[in-house]
Amino acid sequence: MKLKSCLAMYRLLIKTSIKSRMQYKFNFMLASVLAALIQISEFLMIAIVLAKFGAIQGWSIYEIGYLFAVMTLSKTLYRTFADEVHHLEKYLVGGDFDQLLTRPMPVLLALMPQNFRIMLGEVLQGGFILCWSLGGMMHSGQVGWAAVPFTLFIIFTGAVILFSIGLATATIGFWTTRIEELQNFTEDAARTAAQYPLTLYPKWMKSLLLIVIPVGFVNYVPSLYILKGELGAWVLAALAGVAILCLAASLRFWRFGITKYQSTGS
Amino acid sequence: MLYFTLASKAYARNLQYRGAHMVHNLASAMFGFMYACIWIGLGRDHPLGDYGTQGMVGYIAFTQAVLWVTSFISNGLGIPQSVRTGQISLDLMRPVHLFSHMMAREWGQIAYQFLYKSIPIYLLYFFLFSLRLPDHGITYLFTFLGLSGAAYLSICMNYLIGVSALWTTESSWLYWGNHAMINLLAGFFIPLEWLPRWLENLAWMSPYPYLLYVPTTVYLGHGSGRGLWGTLFWGVLMTVLCLLATRIVRRKVEVQGG
């Protein structure tokens, strides 16, 4: 019953936040389109280089577009539902976290529905690049229609992995209070690195991105199977395993971290 | 004297956070390292024109380090925020010109970022990639001029973005748009001569190449100091624009909050 009413509240919150954004429809649409265009400029940067030089280490422009788009969409899914996990610092510094602790429900369930973020710009950008790159590869016969459900699946497992990384990073905030600098490293830099094939990097960095901060499992490892036919179909099952493992580990760490929480607010 | 005090206060304020900034530098350095790896990967399969692989690594290392002087400066020089809080009305009342006031503050910020961000990041790359330093003293002089000019252009651009906040609440879009332009047109990742011809021509009609590409090529010894005339030209043009904008702003003030 408690979980059910919690979900009902969450649904209500989602509805209200869509409604509130729709009050300024034109503004919302314009902002979304602009956000998409600005983010596409980042992809254009690499696209121009590839158009001039051809493939990088055997990865074509479509394949890199695919890596890019899957990462964007996974991140979007994670941040749409759990933006407040990323912004935990605000709660720790301001002391608002105390309030959440008094709620009669798991803290994480109280935290996540504080904000539901609509990221249409990212969906447009990621969706556009994904359709373009998958379309290109289907046209040349590199992948078949099976790639579509596989892609949806890895976007979802990717979101779970990114959420786990975000949650583990946020948990460190219980000791350090400030986490922005660390997030810049574990979330932004690591995610950007995985937008390109990991074969580009030296071995230590590749292992870092697969083991310590497992962003490589969001897009790179599944792409080896989906796009290049390497490894085998077991990768998808293994991926689900990795996602569950990451989630379980980070939830455990979170529960341990919370016991070390000391209030800061004034 | 007043301007110097403004600048040194902005510098001192940042000094408090240098520990955190050093951690942040590691993350920033990661980005440049990634871009360098991409070029190294490309260099294995293709000859990289005049630059060669090592040259491109040097190019990326330099642009990534000087970003903190010529691009990553305060969003709109902090004006959008002061419009939101109403502080702008006080700023306009001061017996100091708004443009030079904001600029002095930003120079302090830039000086700090040069010493505590650009230099440590470049030093890291220097050892990591065994980079070479320029041989001639004159190159350092021209690079210094190019970078100062680029920082000034960046201040002007951000000033114009900042004052636009008096007309629209969405001025942060201009800031991000500006960044997208820097990504594509300033030579942030690709030297301009490798852009498609039409885009290269478009870039040279804008002030963007003078932010990164011109100082970098001067430093690497690819271009002569002639590109710096362009920096001067845009500097003068931008100054005129900023002064004009300030005149209009003085009649326009409309405070949002209190």
Interface residues (C-beta under 8 A of the other chain):
Chain A: N27 A31 L34 A35 L37 I38 S41 E42 L44 M45 I46 I48 V49 A51 K52 F53 G54 A55 I56 Q57 R178 E181 L182 N184 F185 D188 A189 T192 A193 Y196 T199 L200 Y201 P202 M205
Chain B: A20 V23 H24 L26 A27 M30 F31 F33 M34 C37 I38 I40 G41 L42 R44 D45 H46 E170 W173 W176 G177 H179 A180 M181 N183 L184 F188 F189 I190 W194 L195 P196 L199
